[in-house]
Amino acid sequence: MSPILEVEHLSATIAGQPVIEDITFTVPATGVTAVLGRNGVGKTSTMKAVMGLIARSGKVVFDGVRIDREDTHRIVRRGIGYVPEDREVFGSLTVAENLRLAERDARPRRDLVEQLFPDLVRRGGQRAGTLSGGQQQMLSLARALLNDNRLLLVDEPTKGLAPKIVTEVAEALEEAARTVPVLLVEQNLPVIERLAADVVVIDSGRVVHTGQAGALLTDAEAVHRLLGVHADTADTVAADAVAAATAPEGAK
């Protein structure tokens, strides 16, 4: 099966300053591909460059069609959903209005959104700006899942969230990945272990490693060298997250 996304020698700048250089990787047509790396190495810039949100050069091919010369709105209409790092919900609009504004298809997948995010349905009349960070992240994901996309780009969906909400976000992404491939920027290694089949590691604006997620995460030396964390640290974080998510309400 051909890759759904092919990125070759992609470079990008912000305000004239280079942020990524010579990025090359592919995204399979199924499952989750995780983009990993230390803070500030170019992960978010890579996502923005693929979407045409920043000045870029190089080659980006989506489902056999070159898109690196296209504007962002045309890329979106081809079937790429984008969930930005900072959620970017419309705070003055209600939850229901945010969702309606995101509808692109004649038959939006409201049933899927209601299944994955029942709390959003209950809060349909609430202004998005008054939601918690976790609820805003759910809304941002729901907007992308409303449409029949052929690829999802999801940037740091668990950043700053409580362990219980991290679990809920991971569950939603896991369900979404059953029907659409996902390119996921994520720092939480237990989430990567749960979701990702493949990984792309970026350092200093360049790809320094690609391969199977399981092979990387079980190699303590490689995890430390490429990501700057120790495997035992990641295990401790995972254990703490499980403990917090399962503790009695009064103990949290």
ZAKE-233847 format. One record per atom (N, C-alpha, C): x negated, y negated, z; residue in one letter. Coordinates in pm, whole numbers, padded with zeros to 5 digits, always signed. Atoms other than C-alpha are relative to their C-alpha. Example, Ala and Ser with C-alpha at 12.3 -4.5 7.8 and 13.67 -1.06 7.14 Angstrom:
<lumbas>
-00089+00119+00000a -01230+00450+00780a -00090-00120+00000a +00082+00119-00006s -01367+00106+00714s +00077-00109+00073s 
</lumbas>
This chain:
<lumbas>
-00084+00119+00000m +00000+00000+00000m -00088-00124+00000m +00080+00122+00011s -00137-00340-00100s +00023-00090+00121s -00019+00094-00111p -00196-00602+00171p +00109-00102-00032p -00099+00105+00020i +00083-00855+00221i -00067-00136-00010i +00072+00126+00003l -00174-01131+00273l -00148+00026-00019l +00144-00009+00024e -00527-01170+00136e -00060-00140+00009e +00066+00128-00021v -00748-01455+00256v -00147+00017-00039v +00137-00014+00049e -01078-01508+00074e -00071-00136+00003e +00087+00119-00003h -01349-01766+00150h +00079-00128+00033h -00085+00113-00040l -01098-01995+00321l -00079-00094+00091l +00059+00105-00083s -01237-02322+00458s +00104-00109+00020s -00097+00105-00026a -01051-02613+00612a -00064-00112+00081a +00049+00116-00074t -01105-02959+00754t +00117-00073+00065t -00095+00089-00065i -00923-03189+00995i -00070-00133+00018i +00061+00134-00002a -00992-03561+00962a -00142+00002-00055a +00129-00008+00065g -01283-03471+00738g -00103+00089+00066g +00094-00086-00073q -01446-03242+00994q +00033+00146-00026q -00028-00142+00024p -01484-02870+00909p +00043+00071+00128p -00049-00076-00116v -01288-02641+01142v -00009+00151-00023v +00028-00140+00034i -01322-02307+00960i -00081+00002-00128i +00085-00010+00117e -01572-02190+00700e -00006+00146-00048e +00021-00130+00065d -01561-01892+00464d +00073+00114+00074d -00081-00101-00067i -01278-01699+00638i +00053+00100-00104i -00048-00105+00090t -01202-01366+00468t +00057+00116+00081t -00061-00117-00063f -00959-01095+00583f +00129+00035-00075f -00128-00041+00058t -00645-00904+00479t +00096+00039+00112t -00106-00040-00094v -00315-00833+00653v +00081+00111-00065v -00080-00109+00056p -00150-00494+00593p +00148-00036-00010p -00142+00027+00024a +00212-00483+00478a +00090+00051+00112a -00077-00046-00114t +00321-00325+00807t -00079-00027+00129t +00064+00007-00130g +00249-00368+01177g -00052-00138+00036g +00053+00124-00056v +00067-00634+01378v -00151-00006-00020v +00142+00028+00011t -00274-00777+01291t -00031-00117+00093t +00031+00102-00099a -00427-00975+01577a -00124-00079-00038a +00115+00088+00019v -00660-01273+01539v -00053-00036+00138v +00059+00017-00132l -00897-01288+01835l -00122-00092-00008l +00119+00083-00008g -01179-01510+01952g +00008-00092+00120g +00004+00094-00112r -01291-01751+02220r +00079-00126-00033r -00069+00127+00022n -01120-02087+02265n -00080-00089-00094n +00063+00100+00085g -01192-02340+01994g -00081+00052-00116g +00083-00056+00108v -01339-02104+01733v +00065-00011-00137v -00064+00016+00131g -01081-02171+01460g +00120+00090-00025g -00113-00091+00021k -00794-01927+01516k +00125-00075-00046k -00117+00079+00037t -00516-02185+01507t -00021-00071-00133t +00031+00067+00127s -00688-02371+01223s +00017+00097-00117s -00019-00100+00106t -00686-02049+01021t +00148+00015-00034t -00145-00013+00023m -00309-02015+01066m +00052-00124-00074m -00046+00123+00064k -00254-02379+00972k -00048-00010-00145k +00052+00003+00137a -00476-02344+00665a +00080+00093-00091a -00082-00092+00080v -00280-02041+00544v +00134-00066-00035v -00130+00065+00021m +00041-02244+00585m -00010-00131-00078m +00015+00125+00073g -00105-02546+00404g +00023-00123+00084g -00024+00113-00090l -00074-02770+00710l -00123-00088+00018l +00122+00079-00004i -00436-02889+00690i -00072+00018-00134i +00073-00006+00126a -00670-02957+00399a -00085+00126-00005a +00074-00125+00008r -00816-02629+00277r -00047+00028-00141r +00048-00051+00127s -01010-02462+00000s -00020+00150+00016s +00011-00145-00005g -01051-02099-00091g +00123+00064-00062g -00107-00075+00066k -00802-01833-00192k +00090+00067+00104k -00099-00066-00085v -00482-01721-00018v +00104+00063-00092v -00094-00073+00085v -00269-01454-00186v +00105+00065+00088v -00111-00056-00076f +00074-01365-00047f +00084+00089-00092f -00078-00096+00077d +00242-01053-00183d -00033-00008-00149d +00046+00000+00138g +00034-01073-00501g +00001-00135-00068g -00010+00133+00061v +00093-01446-00561v -00092-00096+00073v +00091+00096-00062r -00169-01713-00500r +00078-00121+00051r -00078+00108-00061i -00032-01978-00259i -00086-00114+00054i +00085+00100-00063d -00334-02186-00159d +00009-00137-00064d -00020+00131+00063r -00237-02463-00400r +00142-00052+00023r -00140+00036-00019e +00123-02480-00279e +00020-00080+00129e -00037+00074-00120d +00285-02717-00030d +00064+00094+00102d -00049-00084-00109t +00399-02584+00306t +00144+00043-00021t -00141-00037+00014h +00771-02593+00227h +00020+00109-00105h -00010-00106+00100r +00717-02376-00080r -00053+00133+00056r +00053-00121-00065i +00508-02129+00122i +00105+00061+00092i -00106-00048-00088v +00788-02105+00377v +00111+00067-00080v -00108-00056+00081r +01045-02042+00104r -00039+00132-00064r +00043-00131+00052r +00835-01753-00023r +00022+00111+00103r -00030-00101-00101g +00909-01579+00307g -00104+00015+00108g +00094-00003-00112i +00641-01669+00560i +00058-00084+00113i -00047+00071-00118g +00772-01761+00904g -00116-00036+00089g +00112+00051-00080y +00549-01969+01130y +00050-00042+00137y -00031+00037-00138v +00567-01991+01510v -00125-00069+00055v +00121+00073-00039p +00323-02267+01616p -00036+00019+00146p +00052-00019-00135e +00113-02263+01930e +00080-00078+00104e -00065+00086-00098d +00298-02549+02100d +00152+00001-00013d -00145-00027+00008r +00649-02416+02017r +00073-00100-00089r -00054+00106+00087e +00759-02752+01869e +00149+00013-00023e -00145+00003+00011v +01127-02715+01942v +00046-00146-00002v -00057+00134+00001f +01352-03018+01891f +00069-00023+00134f -00045+00010-00138g +01395-03121+02252g +00133-00070+00019g -00125+00074-00016s +01687-03360+02200s +00120+00074-00057s -00108-00081+00056l +01889-03097+02013l +00029+00119+00091l -00035-00118-00079t +02073-02807+02173t -00067+00124-00058t +00054-00128+00048v +01958-02448+02144v +00069+00041-00128v -00076-00040+00119a +02235-02376+01894a -00036-00087-00120a +00036+00089+00110e +02142-02683+01687e -00139+00032-00052e +00133-00043+00044n +01775-02575+01680n +00009+00122-00090n -00013-00123+00079l +01880-02237+01548l +00066-00028-00134l -00068+00031+00127r +02120-02377+01287r -00093-00074-00095r +00094+00076+00082l +01851-02617+01165l -00103+00090-00066l +00102-00092+00052a +01614-02322+01113a +00054+00095-00106a -00059-00094+00095e +01858-02124+00899e -00036-00037-00143e +00041+00021+00138r +01719-02088+00550r +00076+00091-00096r -00066-00100+00083d +01900-01782+00419d +00152-00014+00007d -00146+00005+00003a +02264-01751+00320a +00061+00084+00111a -00049-00088-00106r +02303-01474+00576r -00107+00011+00108r +00101-00005-00107p +02085-01555+00879p +00023+00120+00091p -00008-00123-00081r +02007-01263+01108r +00038-00036+00145r -00045+00040-00133r +02210-01390+01402r +00011+00119+00095r -00014-00119-00085d +02275-01036+01528d -00133+00038+00065d +00132-00033-00054l +01901-00973+01570l -00039-00098+00109l +00034+00102-00100v +01850-01301+01755v +00081+00021+00127v -00084-00023-00118e +02145-01228+01985e -00044+00124+00076e +00047-00123-00065q +02007-00880+02052q -00129-00023+00077q +00131+00020-00062l +01655-00998+02132l +00002-00109+00107l +00004+00116-00089f +01738-01324+02309f +00140-00035+00051f -00136+00029-00048p +02077-01299+02484p +00007-00125+00086p -00001+00119-00084d +01976-01576+02724d +00016-00127-00084d -00015+00117+00087l +01951-01819+02432l +00145-00018-00042l -00141+00009+00037v +02307-01735+02330v +00079-00065+00113v -00070+00057-00115r +02426-01817+02681r -00033-00148+00018r +00043+00139-00016r +02234-02146+02667r +00018-00080-00129r -00015+00064+00130g +02356-02248+02322g +00027-00149+00007g -00033+00140-00012g +02486-02584+02444g -00101-00082+00077g +00100+00070-00080q +02176-02672+02649q -00104-00065-00090q +00105+00067+00077r +01924-02925+02518r -00131+00077+00013r +00121-00083+00001a +01605-02746+02417a -00110-00059+00087a +00103+00064-00080g +01390-03001+02598g +00011+00029+00148g -00019-00032-00142t +01534-02890+02932t -00026+00148+00029t +00032-00141-00021l +01442-02522+02880l -00136+00015+00065l +00133-00031-00052s +01150-02364+03064s -00093+00030-00117s +00097-00031+00105g +00829-02298+02873g +00027+00135-00064g -00030-00133+00053g +00920-01932+02837g +00123+00000-00088g -00122+00007+00080q +01268-02013+02710q -00025-00073-00132q +00034+00069+00125q +01124-02259+02456q -00077+00092-00094q +00073-00094+00085q +00888-01987+02334q +00096+00099-00064q -00101-00090+00055m +01183-01751+02291m +00076-00069-00114m -00070+00074+00104l +01363-02022+02092l -00085-00016-00125l +00090+00014+00114s +01060-02079+01872s -00009+00131-00079s +00000-00130+00066l +01042-01706+01798l +00133+00027-00071l -00133-00026+00057a +01417-01687+01739a +00019-00075-00131a -00015+00078+00124r +01400-01963+01476r -00067+00071-00117r +00070-00071+00108a +01147-01761+01276a +00071+00130-00037a -00063-00129+00025l +01338-01435+01314l +00138-00012-00063l -00131+00020+00061l +01664-01585+01191l +00000+00031-00149l +00008-00015+00145n +01544-01568+00833n -00067+00132-00038n +00052-00129+00048d +01455-01263+00629d -00141-00020-00056d +00138+00024+00042n +01082-01335+00622n -00071+00130-00034n +00080-00117+00036r +00827-01100+00470r -00133+00003+00074r +00119+00007-00084l +00547-01211+00704l +00025-00104+00108l -00007+00096-00110l +00536-01381+01044l -00140-00038+00044l +00123+00050-00060l +00247-01598+01163l +00037-00056+00138l -00039+00036-00137v +00270-01629+01543v -00126-00039+00076v +00121+00056-00060d +00021-01847+01731d +00016-00013+00152d +00008+00007-00146e -00048-01789+02104e +00138+00002+00068e -00136+00001-00055p +00309-01686+02200p +00008+00020+00151p -00009-00023-00145t +00222-01587+02560t -00080-00102+00080t +00085+00098-00067k +00003-01887+02642k +00076-00073+00111k -00058+00073-00112g +00085-02026+02987g +00127+00056+00057g -00127-00056-00045l +00378-01794+03049l -00019+00093+00120l +00002-00092-00113a +00460-01598+03363a -00002+00143-00050a +00012-00139+00045p +00388-01222+03346p +00131+00062-00049p -00128-00059+00041k +00757-01127+03325k +00041-00050-00138k -00035+00056+00130i +00810-01363+03031i -00095+00051-00108i +00096-00059+00095v +00492-01233+02864v +00051+00135-00048v -00054-00131+00036t +00647-00887+02873t +00118-00013-00095t -00118+00019+00085e +00972-01015+02720e -00041-00046-00140e +00048+00046+00130v +00786-01196+02442v -00064+00117-00077v +00063-00116+00065a +00579-00882+02369a +00106+00097-00051a -00108-00090+00043e +00897-00674+02352e +00069-00054-00126e -00063+00059+00117a +01052-00919+02105a -00088+00013-00124a +00092-00014+00112l +00742-00915+01885l -00010+00144-00046l +00006-00141+00033e +00727-00538+01901e +00121+00041-00084e -00121-00031+00076e +01086-00517+01778e -00006-00065-00138e +00009+00068+00129a +01025-00775+01505a -00095+00072-00095a +00103-00065+00083a +00716-00586+01382a +00049+00132-00059a -00056-00121+00062r +00934-00284+01306r +00048-00026-00142r -00057+00032+00131t +01071-00469+01004t -00082-00100-00079t +00078+00100+00071v +00817-00741+00918v -00143-00001+00054v +00138+00008-00050p +00435-00757+00936p -00024-00131+00073p +00025+00117-00084v +00296-01001+01192v -00150-00027+00005v +00137+00046-00024l -00029-01199+01200l +00005-00080+00130l -00019+00050-00136l -00071-01279+01569l -00131-00052+00058l +00110+00055-00079v -00314-01514+01744v +00035+00019+00147v -00033-00033-00140e -00334-01396+02105e -00128+00019+00080e +00113-00014-00090q -00572-01409+02401q +00020+00113+00102q -00035-00100-00102n -00393-01157+02624n -00032+00140-00053n +00043-00128+00054l -00577-00829+02564l +00099+00113+00025l -00103-00104-00015p -00306-00606+02719p +00112-00013-00103p -00100+00019+00105v -00058-00760+02473v -00054+00051-00134v +00062-00051+00123i -00300-00690+02188i -00001+00152-00001i +00006-00145-00009e -00344-00334+02308e +00137+00062-00027e -00136-00051+00018r +00033-00288+02310r +00048-00015-00144r -00064+00034+00126l +00112-00448+01975l -00084+00027-00125l +00079+00013+00122a -00181-00461+01734a -00058+00132-00049a +00069-00111+00064a -00305-00198+01491a -00138-00043-00048a +00125+00051+00056d -00579-00417+01343d -00036-00133+00064d +00047+00126-00057v -00790-00710+01459v -00093-00071-00097v +00094+00088+00067v -00974-01002+01304v -00060-00089+00107v +00066+00082-00103v -01231-01171+01530v -00071-00116-00068v +00060+00121+00054i -01334-01530+01457i -00094-00060+00103i +00095+00071-00087d -01635-01710+01600d -00064-00111-00082d +00059+00117+00066s -01759-02058+01508s +00052-00019-00142s -00063+00025+00128g -01512-02083+01221g -00021+00106-00106g +00025-00108+00096r -01613-01753+01058r +00048+00133+00056r -00038-00135-00042v -01489-01394+01069v -00127+00078+00032v +00119-00075-00041v -01740-01185+01262v +00030+00148+00021v -00033-00141-00018h -01548-00858+01297h +00142+00024-00050h -00133-00050+00032t -01253-00673+01147t +00001+00150+00025t -00009-00144-00025g -01127-00326+01229g +00124+00037+00077g -00114-00047-00077q -00887-00120+01434q -00002-00059+00140q -00009+00061-00133a -00763-00279+01755a -00046+00097+00108a +00036-00098-00102g -00801+00040+01956g -00150+00021+00010g +00145-00021-00001a -01162+00088+01853a -00073-00115+00067a +00065+00115-00062l -01254-00265+01959l +00026-00002+00150l -00037+00017-00141l -01066-00268+02289l -00056+00109+00090l +00061-00106-00081t -01221+00060+02402t -00152-00009+00002t +00145+00021+00003d -01572-00070+02333d -00033-00120+00088d +00020+00107-00099a -01660-00271+02644a -00109-00098-00045a +00110+00087+00043e -01984-00404+02498e +00046-00093-00111e -00047+00082+00111a -01813-00526+02180a +00100-00105+00048a -00096+00095-00056v -01532-00690+02377v -00074-00116+00064v +00077+00105-00068h -01785-00880+02587h -00077-00085-00102h +00081+00072+00098r -02004-00973+02289r +00085-00089-00091r -00082+00073+00097l -01722-01085+02059l +00098-00096+00064l -00107+00079-00061l -01469-01226+02304l -00041-00070+00128l +00048+00068-00120g -01674-01326+02605g +00067+00043+00127g -00061-00052-00122v -01477-01116+02853v -00045+00144+00019v +00034-00137-00030h -01547-00788+03026h +00126+00086-00004h -00115-00089+00008a -01321-00489+02969a +00066+00018+00136a -00060-00019-00131d -01276-00445+03344d +00079-00123+00042d -00078+00121-00027t -01159-00808+03366t +00136+00009-00067t -00127-00015+00071a -00896-00737+03104a +00089+00101+00070a -00079-00099-00072d -00786-00427+03296d +00060-00059+00126d -00051+00064-00121t -00751-00634+03613t +00116-00093-00032t -00108+00088+00042v -00541-00893+03431v +00125+00080-00031v -00114-00083+00035a -00318-00618+03294a +00067+00055+00126a -00056-00055-00123a -00274-00461+03639a +00074-00108+00079a -00066+00110-00070d -00191-00800+03794d +00132-00036-00067d -00122+00034+00072a +00064-00867+03521a +00110+00102+00029a -00098-00105-00030v +00236-00532+03578v +00053-00015+00142v -00041+00013-00139a +00239-00587+03954a +00094-00118+00018a -00085+00118-00014a +00386-00935+03921a +00136+00020-00064a -00126-00018+00071a +00650-00826+03673a +00093+00097+00072a -00081-00103-00067t +00770-00536+03893t +00021-00028+00146t -00014+00030-00142a +00744-00699+04235a +00141-00046+00031a -00129+00054-00038p +01064-00777+04429p +00002-00151-00016p -00010+00142+00031e +01196-01125+04353e -00063-00088+00107e +00052+00083-00107g +01101-01263+04691g -00149+00006+00014g +00145-00016-00013a +00743-01142+04658a -00076-00071-00110a +00067+00062+00114k +00668-01327+04332k -00037-00144+00032k 
</lumbas>
